[in-house]
Amino acid sequence: MGIADDCFRFLIENDSLQTDQIHELLTKIKTHVIHEGILPTNLDAIIKYLCETRSISISTRILLIKDALIPNGKVPNSTVHVTLRHLGIRSLSTLNKTETPKALQAELCKWLIHAYIYMEDVTIFERTYSHWLQLWQLDYLQQWITYILFWSTSKRFVKPWRMRFITTVAENSGYSNARACSTLLLEKFYCLVPSDQIYGAIERLKCNKRRLNTLKVQIWDTEFISNWASIVEHSGGASKFIFQSLAQELEKQLISDSQQEIHLGKKKSSRKISVEKVGTLERLAAVFENLAIPKDLDELFNIGDESSLVFLATVDPHHNLWNRVSEWFMLKIDAASIHGVTASYRHLIFRPLLVASLLNQQHCKIRHLSKASFGELIMQIVDTSDCCCLEAPKELRSAPNFEIGRFYYSCRKLLFQTLVMAEKQEVKLDTITDIEFIVSCITEDLTKHISSRHLTTTLRLLVIALRELAGSNIDNRILSLFLLPQKALDTMMISSDPVMLNTVCSYFILTKDLVDTLLNEKRMIGAQNKNVFDLINYLWHIKPGCDLPMFKVPKKFIQCFLSKPSSDQSNAEVDVTFGILSIPALAFPSRVALRGLEDALTSRVRFDKTLSESSFSVFKQAHAGDWLDTISSFHELMLMILGKLRYHDAYGDIARFLYTHMRNIADNGVS
């Protein structure tokens, strides 16, 4: 027995270890396991411990399965049974079952397909086939169990009812990749027992070929395989070459057994189809492998044909097609110049190219078109007579039939033009000055249209443009024209629109480093700092004892409101009224984030109370061990929810604002 085995045994036998003791043991395991492995006879106890212990966080247990569960011999059959007992969810027949966290279950299944390489008796998976098929219905396990079922399927398992069962799951839109997983299994069925029924089921599913091919390759953790092979060889088992050959053989089965030609009196058509004749996205997916590069590029760049743009996004950046496109592109521009219709051709030619590029996020394709950069091509669209200057927005603003949507669309085009010019370091002073007009209009309209998305999207673009300008060589005094008036900031900070709140947080993150140079007057610096202070209190923890008003609302008014008997909260808790969990803009996103945490940590109960510190304590005490066992305090809960919001496009800068301005969050925040 090695050091890693001893450390695991000590962890299992002592459930009252201190945190520093556990940390020391885990460090020793990590150091020694990659050299000596662990005894196969200890696997069952270790897996049971990792699934059931509450002494170690879920993320650490996942890492232990991934990096430390390396046996130095063949995996015994009993390990499969132990693993099965810790997979799945509670049902009416298993109400007392202790649920293993879903992320841990998925990692355990992933580990088991690696264990398939070197099993004591691989037929154990055939003997437990029905159990694996039932668990295959769980979306978070489906991909990994698909491999187990694929390798374990023999002729005796190919039954009509199983085919129907797999097809039914595939047609359920609630699954993330069920069509690919089901198609892979049905192809194995057909390989073993060819029949019209199985062939028809495969055809009806119309699985995306790329998804299916992705499922068949790169299934192994190569570092784990390499470490395991070395340990097995060192322990006197199979050589590293034989071990890796076994892994390659299993992967080869996925490709060869599932890609055999399906002949039922007819062959699949190999006739090439031109992309301009496809018409719909559904048809495009069905004939994708038979698509031919079109000869007529005019048809390819038909602005109304979505399938052509999707096809264009899939073409390799170095394909010869792009040379043809470049030549076609230059000819069209020259012809447009001769006939004086350059502006209309810009929209006809450039817009499809940009849409295709954005679909694939590979801007290098666009560089094949003459010597233009991506930004320059965008400028070809926005740089037209109706958006080169401020005249268009001003005319729309003063028009008798003023429409806020049209006006701010025109403003966004001007802001976008400024953004691109800032990237090229070619910003004109006149353009910057004109934007002051847009800022004044936004300020005026915020008091009239608080929930208008036209204002929200324009403000977001304004902040993005300011960020780009701040990184350019523009005089900071010019940037001061972009600073939003206090009236606008007040409205944005208390907005019930989370995107608007996210935008004002982006603004404060940006101006944090610029405030000293942009605001020379102490009065203005004080106002800026007061805004940040108010927003922090509003988002995180209101301090009613502070003498200063918040958002210009007097302290006494806030205290009076909170203590009113008629208010919704009988105890008038401050944290029920303020904070990311309660304010109108974030109450729902925070609740959704909490649901995500409960699912990830496999909680037995749902928190259905008002999100506050006191309700958290009461609920936690009433449901000890059944709800968020790794979160011990309300502060930790807020940090976890903040961490979930941080990676959401619509709310991410709210979290970043708090991370930037609050040290206790930055030090303890969830990355």
C-alpha positions as CSV (number, residue, x, y, z in Angstrom):
1,M,0.0,0.0,0.0
2,G,1.4,3.4,-1.1
3,I,1.3,6.8,0.5
4,A,-1.7,7.9,-1.6
5,D,-3.6,4.8,-0.3
6,D,-2.7,5.6,3.3
7,C,-3.9,9.2,2.9
8,F,-7.2,8.1,1.4
9,R,-7.7,5.5,4.2
10,F,-7.0,8.1,6.8
11,L,-9.5,10.5,5.3
12,I,-12.2,7.8,5.1
13,E,-11.7,6.6,8.7
14,N,-11.6,10.0,10.3
15,D,-14.6,12.2,9.7
16,S,-13.7,14.9,12.2
17,L,-10.4,16.2,10.6
18,Q,-9.6,19.9,10.6
19,T,-9.4,21.8,7.4
20,D,-5.6,22.1,7.5
21,Q,-5.3,18.4,8.1
22,I,-7.5,17.6,5.1
23,H,-5.5,20.0,3.0
24,E,-2.2,18.3,4.0
25,L,-3.6,14.9,3.1
26,L,-4.9,16.1,-0.2
27,T,-1.5,17.6,-1.1
28,K,0.2,14.3,-0.3
29,I,-2.3,12.4,-2.4
30,K,-1.7,14.7,-5.4
31,T,2.1,14.4,-5.0
32,H,2.3,10.6,-4.8
33,V,-0.6,9.3,-6.8
34,I,0.8,10.1,-10.2
35,H,3.8,7.9,-9.4
36,E,2.3,5.0,-7.5
37,G,-1.4,5.0,-8.2
38,I,-3.9,3.5,-5.8
39,L,-4.8,-0.2,-5.1
40,P,-7.8,-1.4,-7.2
41,T,-9.2,-2.9,-4.0
42,N,-9.4,0.6,-2.4
43,L,-11.4,2.1,-5.3
44,D,-14.9,1.2,-3.9
45,A,-14.3,2.8,-0.5
46,I,-12.7,5.9,-2.1
47,I,-15.6,6.4,-4.6
48,K,-18.1,5.9,-1.8
49,Y,-16.3,8.5,0.3
50,L,-16.0,11.1,-2.5
51,C,-19.7,10.8,-3.3
52,E,-20.9,11.0,0.3
53,T,-18.5,13.2,2.3
54,R,-19.3,16.7,3.3
55,S,-15.8,17.5,4.6
56,I,-14.5,18.3,1.1
57,S,-15.9,20.8,-1.4
58,I,-17.6,19.5,-4.6
59,S,-15.0,21.1,-6.8
60,T,-12.1,19.4,-4.9
61,R,-13.9,16.0,-5.0
62,I,-14.2,16.4,-8.8
63,L,-10.5,17.1,-9.1
64,L,-9.7,14.1,-7.0
65,I,-11.7,11.9,-9.4
66,K,-10.1,13.5,-12.4
67,D,-6.5,13.5,-11.2
68,A,-6.1,11.0,-8.3
69,L,-8.4,8.1,-9.0
70,I,-5.6,6.2,-10.9
71,P,-5.6,2.5,-10.1
72,N,-2.3,0.6,-10.4
73,G,-4.1,-2.5,-11.8
74,K,-7.3,-3.7,-13.4
75,V,-10.6,-2.1,-12.2
76,P,-12.7,-4.7,-10.3
77,N,-16.3,-5.4,-11.2
78,S,-17.5,-4.2,-7.7
79,T,-16.4,-0.7,-8.7
80,V,-19.0,-0.6,-11.4
81,H,-21.7,-1.5,-8.9
82,V,-20.5,1.1,-6.4
83,T,-20.6,3.7,-9.1
84,L,-24.1,2.8,-10.2
85,R,-25.4,3.1,-6.6
86,H,-24.2,6.8,-6.5
87,L,-25.6,7.8,-9.9
88,G,-29.1,9.1,-10.7
89,I,-31.7,11.1,-8.8
90,R,-34.4,10.3,-6.2
91,S,-37.7,8.9,-7.4
92,L,-40.9,7.6,-5.7
93,S,-39.2,4.3,-5.2
94,T,-36.0,5.7,-3.8
95,L,-37.1,8.6,-1.6
96,N,-34.3,7.9,0.9
97,K,-31.6,7.9,-1.7
98,T,-28.7,10.3,-1.0
99,E,-28.2,12.2,-4.2
100,T,-24.6,12.7,-5.3
101,P,-24.1,16.2,-6.8
102,K,-24.7,16.1,-10.5
103,A,-21.3,17.6,-11.5
104,L,-19.7,14.8,-9.4
105,Q,-21.9,12.1,-11.1
106,A,-20.8,13.4,-14.5
107,E,-17.1,13.3,-13.6
108,L,-17.5,9.8,-12.2
109,C,-19.1,8.6,-15.4
110,K,-16.3,10.2,-17.4
111,W,-13.8,8.4,-15.2
112,L,-15.6,5.1,-15.7
113,I,-15.3,5.2,-19.5
114,H,-11.6,5.5,-19.0
115,A,-11.8,2.6,-16.6
116,Y,-13.4,0.6,-19.4
117,I,-9.9,0.3,-21.0
118,Y,-8.5,-1.9,-18.2
119,M,-11.4,-3.7,-16.5
120,E,-11.2,-7.0,-14.6
121,D,-14.1,-8.2,-16.6
122,V,-15.6,-5.9,-19.2
123,T,-18.8,-8.0,-19.5
124,I,-19.9,-6.4,-16.2
125,F,-21.3,-3.6,-18.4
126,E,-23.4,-6.1,-20.3
127,R,-24.8,-7.5,-17.1
128,T,-25.7,-4.0,-15.9
129,Y,-26.9,-2.9,-19.4
130,S,-30.5,-2.1,-18.3
131,H,-29.3,0.1,-15.4
132,W,-27.1,2.1,-17.8
133,L,-29.9,2.5,-20.3
134,Q,-32.2,3.9,-17.5
135,L,-29.5,6.4,-16.4
136,W,-28.9,7.3,-20.0
137,Q,-32.1,9.4,-19.8
138,L,-30.4,11.9,-17.6
139,D,-29.1,14.7,-19.7
140,Y,-26.0,15.5,-17.5
141,L,-24.8,11.8,-17.8
142,Q,-26.0,11.0,-21.3
143,Q,-22.8,11.7,-23.3
144,W,-20.6,9.5,-21.1
145,I,-23.1,6.6,-20.7
146,T,-23.6,6.6,-24.5
147,Y,-20.0,5.3,-24.8
148,I,-20.6,2.6,-22.2
149,L,-23.8,1.5,-24.0
150,F,-22.1,1.6,-27.4
151,W,-19.2,-0.6,-26.4
152,S,-21.4,-3.0,-24.4
153,T,-24.1,-3.5,-27.0
154,S,-24.3,-6.9,-28.6
155,K,-26.9,-8.5,-30.8
156,R,-29.0,-9.7,-27.9
157,F,-29.6,-6.1,-26.8
158,V,-31.0,-4.9,-30.1
159,K,-34.7,-5.0,-29.5
160,P,-37.5,-2.9,-31.1
161,W,-38.6,-1.5,-27.8
162,R,-35.1,-0.3,-27.1
163,M,-35.0,1.4,-30.5
164,R,-38.3,3.1,-29.8
165,F,-37.1,4.2,-26.4
166,I,-33.9,5.7,-27.8
167,T,-35.8,7.5,-30.5
168,T,-38.3,9.0,-28.1
169,V,-35.5,10.4,-26.0
170,A,-33.8,11.8,-29.1
171,E,-37.0,13.7,-30.1
172,N,-37.3,15.4,-26.7
173,S,-36.1,19.0,-27.3
174,G,-35.2,19.3,-23.6
175,Y,-31.9,17.4,-24.0
176,S,-28.7,19.1,-25.0
177,N,-27.3,16.5,-27.4
178,A,-29.7,13.6,-27.4
179,R,-30.0,13.4,-31.2
180,A,-26.3,12.8,-31.6
181,C,-26.1,10.3,-28.7
182,S,-29.2,8.4,-30.0
183,T,-28.0,8.3,-33.6
184,L,-24.6,6.8,-32.4
185,L,-26.4,4.0,-30.5
186,L,-28.8,3.4,-33.4
187,E,-25.9,3.1,-35.8
188,K,-24.4,0.5,-33.6
189,F,-27.8,-1.3,-33.5
190,Y,-27.9,-1.2,-37.3
191,C,-24.3,-2.5,-37.6
192,L,-25.2,-5.5,-35.5
193,V,-28.8,-6.1,-36.8
194,P,-29.5,-4.3,-40.1
195,S,-33.2,-3.5,-40.5
196,D,-35.5,-1.1,-42.2
197,Q,-36.9,0.1,-38.9
198,I,-33.5,1.1,-37.5
199,Y,-32.5,2.7,-40.8
200,G,-35.8,4.7,-40.8
201,A,-35.3,5.9,-37.3
202,I,-31.8,7.1,-38.1
203,E,-33.1,9.0,-41.2
204,R,-36.0,10.6,-39.2
205,L,-33.6,11.9,-36.6
206,K,-31.6,13.8,-39.2
207,C,-28.7,14.3,-36.7
208,N,-26.3,17.1,-37.4
209,K,-23.2,15.4,-38.9
210,R,-20.7,17.6,-37.1
211,R,-22.3,17.0,-33.7
212,L,-22.2,13.3,-34.4
213,N,-18.5,13.3,-35.5
214,T,-17.6,15.4,-32.5
215,L,-19.1,12.8,-30.2
216,K,-16.8,10.1,-31.8
217,V,-13.5,11.8,-31.4
218,Q,-11.4,13.2,-28.6
219,I,-13.2,11.3,-25.9
220,W,-10.1,10.6,-23.8
221,D,-8.3,12.7,-21.2
222,T,-4.8,12.1,-22.7
223,E,-3.0,13.2,-19.6
224,F,-5.0,10.7,-17.4
225,I,-4.4,7.9,-19.9
226,S,-0.7,8.6,-20.1
227,N,-0.3,8.7,-16.3
228,W,-2.4,5.5,-15.8
229,A,-0.5,3.6,-18.5
230,S,2.8,4.5,-16.9
231,I,1.6,3.4,-13.4
232,V,0.2,0.1,-14.7
233,E,3.4,-0.7,-16.6
234,H,5.5,0.2,-13.5
235,S,3.3,-2.1,-11.4
236,G,3.9,-5.1,-13.7
237,G,0.7,-4.9,-15.7
238,A,0.2,-4.2,-19.4
239,S,2.9,-2.2,-21.2
240,K,2.3,1.4,-22.0
241,F,2.1,0.5,-25.7
242,I,-0.6,-2.2,-25.2
243,F,-2.5,0.1,-22.8
244,Q,-2.7,2.9,-25.2
245,S,-3.5,0.5,-28.0
246,L,-6.6,-0.6,-26.0
247,A,-7.7,3.0,-25.8
248,Q,-7.2,3.5,-29.5
249,E,-9.2,0.4,-30.3
250,L,-12.2,1.6,-28.3
251,E,-12.1,5.0,-30.1
252,K,-11.7,3.2,-33.4
253,Q,-14.9,1.2,-32.7
254,L,-16.9,4.5,-32.4
255,I,-15.8,5.5,-35.9
256,S,-15.8,2.2,-37.8
257,D,-18.9,0.5,-36.2
258,S,-21.0,3.6,-36.6
259,Q,-19.9,4.7,-40.1
260,Q,-20.5,1.5,-42.0
261,E,-22.4,2.2,-45.2
262,I,-26.1,1.8,-44.7
263,H,-27.4,0.0,-47.9
264,L,-31.0,-0.9,-48.1
265,G,-31.4,-1.4,-51.8
266,K,-30.2,2.2,-52.4
267,K,-27.2,4.3,-51.9
268,K,-27.2,7.8,-50.4
269,S,-26.9,10.3,-53.2
270,S,-23.4,11.7,-53.7
271,R,-24.5,14.2,-56.3
272,K,-23.2,17.7,-55.5
273,I,-25.7,20.4,-54.8
274,S,-25.0,24.0,-55.3
275,V,-25.6,26.1,-52.2
276,E,-27.8,28.7,-54.0
277,K,-30.3,25.9,-54.7
278,V,-30.7,25.0,-51.0
279,G,-33.2,27.6,-49.9
280,T,-33.8,26.8,-46.3
281,L,-31.6,26.1,-43.2
282,E,-33.3,22.7,-42.7
283,R,-32.4,21.7,-46.3
284,L,-28.9,23.0,-45.8
285,A,-28.3,20.8,-42.8
286,A,-29.7,17.8,-44.7
287,V,-27.4,18.1,-47.7
288,F,-24.4,19.8,-46.1
289,E,-21.9,17.0,-47.0
290,N,-22.9,17.2,-50.7
291,L,-22.7,21.0,-51.0
292,A,-20.6,22.4,-53.9
293,I,-18.8,25.7,-54.0
294,P,-21.0,27.9,-56.1
295,K,-19.9,29.2,-59.5
296,D,-22.1,32.3,-59.4
297,L,-21.0,34.5,-56.5
298,D,-23.9,36.9,-57.1
299,E,-26.3,34.1,-55.9
300,L,-24.0,33.4,-52.9
301,F,-24.2,37.0,-51.7
302,N,-28.0,37.2,-52.0
303,I,-28.7,39.2,-48.9
304,G,-32.0,37.4,-48.3
305,D,-30.6,33.9,-48.4
306,E,-29.7,32.9,-44.9
307,S,-28.5,29.4,-45.9
308,S,-25.8,31.0,-48.2
309,L,-24.5,33.1,-45.3
310,V,-24.3,30.0,-43.0
311,F,-22.5,28.1,-45.7
312,L,-20.1,31.0,-46.2
313,A,-19.3,31.0,-42.5
314,T,-18.2,27.4,-42.7
315,V,-15.7,27.8,-45.5
316,D,-12.1,27.5,-44.4
317,P,-10.3,30.9,-44.3
318,H,-7.6,29.6,-46.6
319,H,-9.9,28.1,-49.2
320,N,-9.4,29.3,-52.8
321,L,-13.0,30.6,-52.7
322,W,-11.8,33.7,-50.9
323,N,-9.5,34.6,-53.8
324,R,-12.5,34.4,-56.1
325,V,-14.5,36.5,-53.7
326,S,-11.8,39.1,-53.5
327,E,-11.7,39.5,-57.3
328,W,-15.5,39.6,-57.4
329,F,-15.5,42.1,-54.6
330,M,-13.1,44.5,-56.4
331,L,-15.0,44.2,-59.7
332,K,-18.3,45.1,-58.1
333,I,-16.7,48.1,-56.3
334,D,-15.1,49.4,-59.6
335,A,-18.4,48.9,-61.4
336,A,-20.3,50.7,-58.7
337,S,-17.8,53.7,-58.8
338,I,-18.3,54.0,-62.5
339,H,-22.1,54.2,-62.2
340,G,-22.1,56.3,-59.1
341,V,-24.0,53.8,-56.9
342,T,-21.2,53.0,-54.4
343,A,-23.3,53.5,-51.3
344,S,-26.0,50.9,-52.3
345,Y,-23.3,48.4,-53.4
346,R,-21.6,48.7,-50.0
347,H,-24.8,47.4,-48.3
348,L,-25.2,44.7,-51.0
349,I,-21.6,43.4,-50.8
350,F,-20.3,44.1,-47.4
351,R,-23.2,43.3,-45.2
352,P,-23.5,39.5,-46.1
353,L,-19.7,39.2,-45.7
354,L,-19.9,40.7,-42.2
355,V,-22.9,38.6,-41.2
356,A,-21.1,35.4,-42.3
357,S,-18.0,36.5,-40.5
358,L,-19.9,37.2,-37.3
359,L,-21.6,33.8,-37.5
360,N,-18.2,32.1,-37.2
361,Q,-16.1,34.8,-35.3
362,Q,-13.2,34.3,-37.7
363,H,-12.4,37.7,-39.0
364,C,-9.3,36.5,-40.8
365,K,-11.6,35.5,-43.7
366,I,-12.5,39.1,-44.3
367,R,-8.8,40.0,-44.7
368,H,-8.8,38.0,-47.9
369,L,-10.8,40.8,-49.4
370,S,-8.3,43.3,-50.9
371,K,-6.3,44.9,-48.1
372,A,-9.2,46.1,-46.0
373,S,-9.3,45.3,-42.3
374,F,-12.4,44.1,-40.5
375,G,-13.0,47.6,-39.1
376,E,-12.6,49.2,-42.5
377,L,-15.2,46.9,-44.0
378,I,-17.6,47.8,-41.2
379,M,-17.0,51.4,-41.9
380,Q,-18.0,50.8,-45.5
381,I,-21.5,50.1,-44.2
382,V,-21.8,52.9,-41.6
383,D,-19.9,55.5,-43.6
384,T,-22.8,56.6,-45.8
385,S,-24.3,60.0,-46.4
386,D,-27.0,59.6,-43.8
387,C,-24.7,58.8,-40.9
388,C,-21.4,60.6,-41.5
389,C,-22.3,63.6,-39.5
390,L,-24.8,64.7,-36.9
391,E,-27.2,66.3,-39.3
392,A,-29.4,63.2,-39.6
393,P,-29.9,62.8,-35.8
394,K,-30.6,66.5,-35.5
395,E,-33.2,66.5,-38.2
396,L,-34.9,63.5,-36.7
397,R,-34.9,65.2,-33.3
398,S,-36.6,68.3,-34.5
399,A,-39.0,66.6,-36.9
400,P,-42.7,67.1,-36.0
401,N,-43.4,63.4,-36.2
402,F,-40.4,62.5,-33.9
403,E,-39.8,58.8,-33.3
404,I,-37.5,57.8,-30.5
405,G,-36.6,54.5,-32.2
406,R,-35.4,56.1,-35.5
407,F,-33.6,58.9,-33.7
408,Y,-31.5,56.6,-31.5
409,Y,-30.8,54.2,-34.4
410,S,-29.3,57.2,-36.2
411,C,-27.3,58.1,-33.0
412,R,-26.0,54.6,-32.7
413,K,-24.7,54.6,-36.2
414,L,-22.8,57.8,-35.4
415,L,-21.4,56.3,-32.2
416,F,-20.4,53.1,-34.1
417,Q,-18.6,55.2,-36.6
418,T,-16.8,57.0,-33.8
419,L,-15.9,53.6,-32.3
420,V,-14.3,52.3,-35.5
421,M,-12.4,55.6,-36.0
422,A,-11.1,55.3,-32.4
423,E,-9.8,51.9,-33.2
424,K,-7.9,53.4,-36.1
425,Q,-6.7,56.4,-34.1
426,E,-8.4,58.7,-36.5
427,V,-11.0,60.4,-34.4
428,K,-12.0,63.9,-35.5
429,L,-12.6,66.6,-33.0
430,D,-15.9,67.6,-34.7
431,T,-17.3,64.1,-34.3
432,I,-16.4,64.0,-30.6
433,T,-18.0,67.4,-30.0
434,D,-21.2,66.2,-31.8
435,I,-21.6,63.4,-29.4
436,E,-22.2,65.9,-26.6
437,F,-25.5,66.5,-28.3
438,I,-26.4,62.8,-28.1
439,V,-25.5,62.8,-24.4
440,S,-27.8,65.7,-23.8
441,C,-30.7,64.0,-25.6
442,I,-30.2,60.8,-23.6
443,T,-30.2,62.8,-20.3
444,E,-33.5,64.5,-21.3
445,D,-35.2,61.3,-22.5
446,L,-34.2,59.3,-19.5
447,T,-36.7,61.2,-17.4
448,K,-39.5,60.4,-20.0
449,H,-38.7,56.9,-21.1
450,I,-37.1,55.1,-18.2
451,S,-37.6,51.6,-19.6
452,S,-36.9,52.3,-23.2
453,R,-34.5,49.8,-24.8
454,H,-33.6,52.4,-27.4
455,L,-32.0,54.4,-24.6
456,T,-30.4,51.3,-23.1
457,T,-28.7,50.1,-26.3
458,T,-27.5,53.6,-27.1
459,L,-26.1,54.1,-23.7
460,R,-24.3,50.7,-23.9
461,L,-22.7,51.7,-27.2
462,L,-21.8,55.1,-25.7
463,V,-19.9,53.4,-22.9
464,I,-18.1,51.0,-25.3
465,A,-17.1,54.0,-27.5
466,L,-15.8,55.8,-24.4
467,R,-13.8,52.8,-23.4
468,E,-12.2,52.7,-26.9
469,L,-11.5,56.4,-26.8
470,A,-9.9,56.1,-23.3
471,G,-7.3,53.8,-24.8
472,S,-6.5,56.0,-27.7
473,N,-4.2,59.1,-27.9
474,I,-7.1,61.5,-27.4
475,D,-6.8,64.4,-25.0
476,N,-8.6,63.5,-21.7
477,R,-10.3,66.9,-21.8
478,I,-12.1,65.9,-24.9
479,L,-13.2,62.7,-23.2
480,S,-14.9,64.8,-20.6
481,L,-17.6,65.5,-23.2
482,F,-18.7,61.9,-22.7
483,L,-19.2,62.1,-19.0
484,L,-22.9,61.6,-18.1
485,P,-24.6,64.3,-16.2
486,Q,-25.7,63.6,-12.6
487,K,-29.4,63.6,-13.7
488,A,-28.8,60.8,-16.1
489,L,-26.8,58.7,-13.6
490,D,-29.4,59.0,-10.9
491,T,-32.0,57.6,-13.3
492,M,-29.8,54.8,-14.5
493,M,-28.7,53.7,-11.0
494,I,-32.3,53.1,-9.8
495,S,-33.6,51.6,-13.1
496,S,-35.5,48.4,-12.9
497,D,-33.9,47.3,-16.2
498,P,-30.9,45.0,-15.4
499,V,-29.2,45.9,-18.7
500,M,-29.4,49.6,-17.8
501,L,-28.0,48.9,-14.4
502,N,-25.2,46.9,-15.9
503,T,-24.5,49.8,-18.3
504,V,-24.1,52.3,-15.4
505,C,-21.8,49.8,-13.6
506,S,-19.7,49.6,-16.8
507,Y,-19.5,53.3,-16.9
508,F,-18.2,53.6,-13.3
509,I,-15.7,50.8,-13.9
510,L,-14.4,52.8,-16.9
511,T,-14.3,56.2,-15.2
512,K,-12.6,54.8,-12.1
513,D,-9.1,55.3,-13.7
514,L,-10.1,58.4,-15.5
515,V,-11.8,60.3,-12.7
516,D,-8.6,62.1,-11.5
517,T,-7.6,63.4,-14.9
518,L,-11.1,64.2,-16.2
519,L,-12.5,65.9,-13.1
520,N,-10.3,68.6,-11.9
521,E,-12.7,70.1,-9.5
522,K,-13.0,68.6,-6.0
523,R,-16.8,69.1,-6.2
524,M,-17.1,66.9,-9.2
525,I,-14.7,64.3,-7.8
526,G,-16.8,64.2,-4.7
527,A,-20.0,63.7,-6.7
528,Q,-18.5,60.9,-8.6
529,N,-17.3,59.1,-5.4
530,K,-20.7,59.7,-3.9
531,N,-22.3,57.9,-6.9
532,V,-20.1,54.9,-6.4
533,F,-20.8,54.8,-2.7
534,D,-24.5,55.0,-3.2
535,L,-24.5,52.3,-5.9
536,I,-22.4,50.0,-3.7
537,N,-24.8,50.5,-0.8
538,Y,-27.8,49.9,-3.1
539,L,-26.3,46.7,-4.6
540,W,-24.6,45.2,-1.6
541,H,-25.3,46.6,1.9
542,I,-27.2,49.7,2.8
543,K,-25.9,51.6,5.8
544,P,-28.9,53.3,7.4
545,G,-26.8,54.7,10.1
546,C,-25.0,56.9,7.6
547,D,-26.0,60.5,7.8
548,L,-25.6,61.0,4.0
549,P,-28.7,60.6,1.8
550,M,-28.7,57.8,-0.8
551,F,-29.6,58.9,-4.4
552,K,-30.5,62.2,-2.8
553,V,-33.2,60.5,-0.8
554,P,-32.9,61.7,2.8
555,K,-31.9,59.2,5.5
556,K,-34.9,59.9,7.6
557,F,-37.3,59.1,4.7
558,I,-35.6,55.7,4.1
559,Q,-35.8,54.9,7.8
560,C,-39.4,55.9,8.0
561,F,-40.2,53.8,4.9
562,L,-38.5,50.7,6.4
563,S,-40.3,51.0,9.7
564,K,-43.8,51.5,8.3
565,P,-46.1,48.8,9.6
566,S,-47.9,48.8,6.3
567,S,-44.8,47.8,4.3
568,D,-44.5,44.3,2.9
569,Q,-41.8,43.3,5.4
570,S,-43.3,43.2,8.9
571,N,-39.8,43.4,10.5
572,A,-38.7,46.1,8.0
573,E,-35.4,44.3,7.3
574,V,-33.0,46.5,5.4
575,D,-31.4,43.6,3.5
576,V,-34.9,42.7,2.2
577,T,-35.2,46.0,0.5
578,F,-31.7,46.6,-0.8
579,G,-29.0,44.4,-2.3
580,I,-28.5,42.4,-5.4
581,L,-31.0,39.8,-4.2
582,S,-33.9,42.2,-3.7
583,I,-33.7,45.3,-5.9
584,P,-36.2,45.3,-8.8
585,A,-33.5,45.0,-11.5
586,L,-31.8,41.9,-10.0
587,A,-34.4,40.1,-7.9
588,F,-35.3,37.7,-10.7
589,P,-31.8,37.1,-12.1
590,S,-30.6,36.4,-8.5
591,R,-33.4,33.9,-8.0
592,V,-32.5,32.1,-11.2
593,A,-28.9,32.1,-10.2
594,L,-29.9,30.5,-6.8
595,R,-31.9,27.8,-8.7
596,G,-28.7,27.1,-10.7
597,L,-26.7,26.7,-7.5
598,E,-29.4,24.4,-6.0
599,D,-29.3,22.2,-9.1
600,A,-25.5,22.1,-9.2
601,L,-25.2,21.2,-5.6
602,T,-28.1,18.7,-5.7
603,S,-30.2,20.3,-3.0
604,R,-33.1,18.2,-1.8
605,V,-35.2,21.3,-1.1
606,R,-35.8,24.7,-2.8
607,F,-35.4,28.0,-1.0
608,D,-38.9,29.6,-1.4
609,K,-38.6,32.4,1.1
610,T,-37.7,36.1,0.8
611,L,-33.9,36.3,0.2
612,S,-32.6,37.8,3.4
613,E,-30.0,37.0,6.1
614,S,-32.6,36.1,8.7
615,S,-34.7,33.9,6.4
616,F,-31.4,32.2,5.2
617,S,-30.5,31.4,8.8
618,V,-33.9,30.0,9.6
619,F,-34.1,27.9,6.4
620,K,-30.6,26.7,6.7
621,Q,-31.2,25.5,10.3
622,A,-34.5,23.8,9.3
623,H,-33.0,22.0,6.4
624,A,-29.4,21.2,7.6
625,G,-27.7,18.9,5.2
626,D,-30.5,19.1,2.6
627,W,-29.8,22.5,1.1
628,L,-26.5,24.0,-0.1
629,D,-24.3,22.1,2.2
630,T,-21.1,23.8,1.1
631,I,-22.5,27.3,1.8
632,S,-22.4,28.2,5.5
633,S,-23.3,31.9,5.6
634,F,-25.6,34.5,3.9
635,H,-22.5,36.4,2.8
636,E,-21.2,33.2,1.0
637,L,-24.5,32.8,-0.7
638,M,-24.4,36.4,-2.0
639,L,-20.8,35.8,-3.3
640,M,-21.9,32.6,-5.1
641,I,-24.9,34.4,-6.7
642,L,-22.6,37.3,-7.7
643,G,-20.2,34.8,-9.2
644,K,-23.0,33.3,-11.3
645,L,-24.0,36.8,-12.5
646,R,-20.5,37.7,-13.3
647,Y,-20.4,35.5,-16.4
648,H,-23.8,36.6,-17.8
649,D,-23.6,39.1,-20.7
650,A,-26.5,41.2,-19.4
651,Y,-25.3,41.5,-15.8
652,G,-21.6,40.8,-15.8
653,D,-20.4,44.3,-15.2
654,I,-22.6,44.6,-12.1
655,A,-20.5,41.9,-10.5
656,R,-17.3,43.4,-11.9
657,F,-18.2,46.8,-10.5
658,L,-18.5,45.3,-7.0
659,Y,-15.3,43.3,-7.4
660,T,-13.6,46.5,-8.5
661,H,-14.7,48.8,-5.7
662,M,-15.2,46.4,-2.7
663,R,-12.0,44.7,-1.4
664,N,-13.8,42.2,0.7
665,I,-15.6,40.9,-2.4
666,A,-12.5,41.0,-4.6
667,D,-10.6,38.9,-1.9
668,N,-13.3,36.4,-1.4
669,G,-15.2,36.4,-4.7
670,V,-15.9,33.4,-6.8
671,S,-13.9,33.4,-10.0
